[in-house]
Structures are given as structure tokens and as C-alpha cells.
Amino acid sequence: MWCVHIIFLCSICKFIKRAAPVHVAPACAGSGEGSDHFGSIVLGGFDSSNYVSERKWAAASDGTQIPISIIYRKDLVQLDGSDPMLLSGFGSYEICIDPSFSGSIFSLVDRGFVHAIAHVRGGGEMGRKWYEDGKLLKKKNTFTDFIACAEHLMKSKYCSKEKLCISGKSAGGLLMGAVLNMRPDLFKAAIVGVPFVDALTTMLDPTIPLTTAEWEEWGDPREEEYYYYMKSYSPVDNVKAQEYPHILVTAGLNDPCVMYSEPAKFVAKLRELKRDDNLLLFKCEVGAGHNSKSGRFEKLREDAFSYTCLLKALGMTNTA
């Protein structure tokens, strides 16, 4: 139990610094006094006092309290339900998505966005049990937790259905695909990055290098119980004839973790079945793998493209 508290406290420490860049003040040798010679410099007149970081909790369908990290610029938001929001999530592999400083997200925050991270089960933010309650035959907790966070944020007037955008990559892309199928009415736009959306087909093929190792996370669908459970949430297998929000799906031609055919198949299924005229873009990087193309500026260009899609979906493309 102590280890859960330590992990949570560490997360809180990083959370407090979310509106400020990392700053290191090592002790001077021999004096024990602090030095301010090291730190991240943010250009453009950045002032951390303009921003507010918060921690909120949403009640999941089974009563579990799900932590949400929030940041916004206090002079640009109304907190009356009219503000645009980007809600991100991951929730797999016991990975902690710590609410640490990220320079690129301020491109949206400085345009009046509220940014939130849903620390859903399947991640490691709240300890080992948090992870175990979001994997294998409990994987759907990850999806319902995210939906509960979205509904809580709307109820608390941080955003509305008309202004709520969501994003996730890799296993977080599976999360995006699942919630888009389950509750497409909740969201205005979605960034679905290099998504693991054809989970059932991939996990049925042990000749794919990563498949057998992944059975520990998702289960082995050659067993009947796991087959039908995975089929009930695998995004490709659950696309319906319904309206979907604006969607950007990305892929990497050389991705060794999620083959580009998975997001391509997901997009093709959406194009066949969805009943709306909303934006549906498929962007496959021919020079990238599971992450961005090499180079810092390439990552920034990728973020700029994704954020522009959100601004376009919200009718904010003329915002300075």
C-alpha cells in the first residue's frame, strides 16, 4: 500500500510543475547552497503564473475514483462549458502518463483550450492494482473510465460535447477507437495516433513478432473467453452505422509495433459505415515508425498538423 502512496505523491509533485518547465537547482560543491544555472528555457514570453493546474476526480461506473489532471490559461477560459478542451488518455502496460510540462500543448492552451489527462485504469498511476483492473478480461474499465472522465468534465463546465476533442496514441489509439464506437455523441473531434485498432486479428497471429508477448496484456484469443471479450471491444470489429465526430487517424509505414494496415483498415471501415459528413483523414508517414519522424522539428510539425485539424473541426482556424 505504501508503494501506491509513493507513486501517487511522485505524480502529484510532477503535477504541480505542469505549468512550468523543468528546473534543476543543484547544490554548489562544498557550499551546500543552491545554484540556478540549469533549466529549460521557454521562448515567447512564457509566464507560468498565467496558467492554472488542477487535479479532479471522476466517478467510474463501478464507483472507482479516476484522477484527471487539468491545465488552462486563467485569462482565456470561462469555465462555463463554452471552452474547447483536449482530453488525452492511454491506460495500458502499467505506464504512468505523468502530467509534466509539455511545450507543444501550449499552442492550444494559449488559444483558450483546457487540456486534461484522464489517468484511466490500465496505466500505473495508482499502483499495481490500477493496472490489473484495466487489462485482460477487465480491459473495458479503461474505456468506461475515459467516458466517465469526459462526462464529469462536461458536468463540471470545463467543456461541452460541441467543444470536446480527444487524443491517444498506440494503445491510447485503441482507447480512442473504442470510445468513439461506444459514445461517438460525446466528442467533437479525435486524434487517433498509430492506433492498435485491429487487436483481435493481430493477437490471433503468433507469427507477428510482438503478438505472443502481448498476450500477457490483452489475453490469447485462441482461448474462447478471450476471443469473444476482445471481439466485443476491438475497434475495427465494432464500427457501426452511426454518426462519428471529426477524426484524424495517423500511421507509420515502417511501424514495428502497429502495422500501418491496422489504422488503414479502421479508416476503410469507418468510410464504409459512418453516417455523417464529418472530416475523416488518414495520414500515413512513409518515413516514420511507431513514433514521429526523426528530428525535433519533425515532431513539432506533426503536432502542428494534428492541432490544426482540431482547430478546423472547431471552426477556430482564424485564431491567432
BELFEN-V939220 format. One record per backbone hydrogen bond with DSSP energy under -0.5 kcal/mol. CO is the residue of the C=O (numbers start at 1). NH is the residue of the N-H. E is the energy in kcal/mol with one decimal. If there is no record, write none. Layout:
CO NH E
CO NH E
This chain:
1 5 -1.7
2 6 -2.5
3 7 -2.4
4 8 -2.5
5 9 -2.7
6 10 -2.5
7 11 -2.1
8 12 -2.3
9 13 -2.3
10 14 -2.0
11 15 -2.4
12 16 -2.3
13 17 -0.9
15 18 -1.8
17 20 -2.0
22 40 -2.0
24 38 -0.8
26 35 -1.2
28 31 -1.4
28 32 -1.9
33 28 -3.5
38 24 -0.7
40 42 -0.5
41 43 -0.6
42 46 -0.5
47 50 -2.1
48 51 -1.6
50 74 -1.8
50 75 -0.5
52 72 -1.7
54 70 -2.7
56 68 -2.9
58 60 -0.6
58 66 -3.5
60 63 -2.0
64 60 -3.4
64 66 -0.6
65 67 -0.5
66 58 -2.6
67 119 -2.3
68 56 -2.6
69 117 -2.4
70 54 -2.6
71 115 -2.8
72 52 -2.8
72 74 -0.7
73 76 -1.9
73 77 -1.0
84 114 -2.5
85 87 -0.5
85 165 -2.9
86 88 -0.5
86 116 -2.6
87 167 -1.8
88 118 -2.8
92 95 -2.0
95 97 -0.6
95 124 -0.8
96 98 -1.2
98 100 -2.2
103 106 -1.2
104 107 -2.0
105 108 -1.3
105 109 -2.2
106 110 -2.5
108 111 -2.0
108 113 -2.0
109 112 -1.7
114 86 -2.4
115 71 -2.4
116 88 -2.7
117 69 -2.1
117 119 -0.7
118 90 -0.5
118 120 -1.9
120 123 -1.3
122 94 -2.1
123 122 -0.7
124 127 -1.4
127 131 -1.3
128 132 -2.5
129 133 -2.1
130 122 -1.5
131 134 -2.0
132 135 -0.9
135 138 -2.7
136 139 -1.4
138 141 -1.8
139 142 -1.5
139 143 -0.7
140 144 -2.6
141 145 -2.5
142 146 -1.5
143 147 -2.1
144 148 -2.3
145 149 -2.2
146 150 -2.3
147 151 -2.5
148 152 -2.3
149 153 -2.4
150 154 -1.9
151 155 -2.5
152 156 -2.1
153 158 -2.6
153 159 -0.8
154 157 -1.5
157 81 -1.8
160 163 -1.7
160 164 -0.8
163 85 -2.5
163 165 -0.7
164 188 -3.5
164 189 -1.0
165 87 -2.9
166 191 -2.5
167 89 -1.4
168 193 -2.7
169 172 -2.7
170 173 -0.6
170 174 -1.4
170 196 -1.7
171 175 -1.8
172 176 -1.9
173 177 -2.7
174 178 -2.7
175 179 -2.4
176 180 -2.3
177 181 -1.6
178 182 -2.2
179 183 -3.1
183 186 -1.8
184 187 -1.0
188 246 -2.1
189 166 -2.0
190 192 -0.6
190 248 -2.6
191 168 -1.7
191 193 -0.8
192 250 -2.1
193 170 -2.4
195 197 -1.7
197 236 -2.4
198 202 -2.2
199 203 -2.5
200 204 -1.1
202 205 -1.4
204 206 -0.7
205 208 -1.5
208 211 -1.7
208 212 -0.5
210 214 -1.4
211 214 -0.7
211 215 -0.8
212 215 -0.7
213 216 -0.8
214 217 -1.3
214 218 -2.3
215 219 -1.7
217 136 -2.4
219 221 -0.8
220 223 -2.3
223 227 -2.4
224 228 -2.3
225 229 -1.5
226 230 -2.8
227 231 -2.3
228 232 -1.0
230 233 -1.4
230 234 -2.8
234 237 -0.9
234 238 -0.5
235 238 -1.4
236 239 -0.6
240 242 -1.8
242 275 -2.0
246 190 -2.0
247 281 -2.6
248 192 -3.4
249 283 -2.8
250 195 -0.6
251 285 -2.8
252 255 -1.9
259 262 -2.2
259 263 -0.6
260 264 -1.9
261 265 -2.4
262 266 -2.1
263 267 -2.5
264 268 -2.3
265 269 -2.1
266 270 -2.2
267 271 -2.8
268 272 -1.6
269 273 -2.0
270 274 -2.8
279 247 -2.9
281 249 -2.9
282 284 -0.6
283 251 -2.1
283 285 -0.6
284 286 -0.6
285 253 -2.8
285 288 -1.0
288 254 -2.2
295 299 -1.5
296 300 -1.8
297 301 -2.3
298 302 -2.1
299 303 -2.3
300 304 -2.6
301 305 -2.3
302 306 -2.3
303 307 -3.0
304 308 -2.2
305 309 -1.8
306 310 -1.6
307 311 -2.6
308 312 -2.6
309 313 -2.2
310 314 -1.8
311 316 -3.5
312 315 -1.1
316 319 -2.0
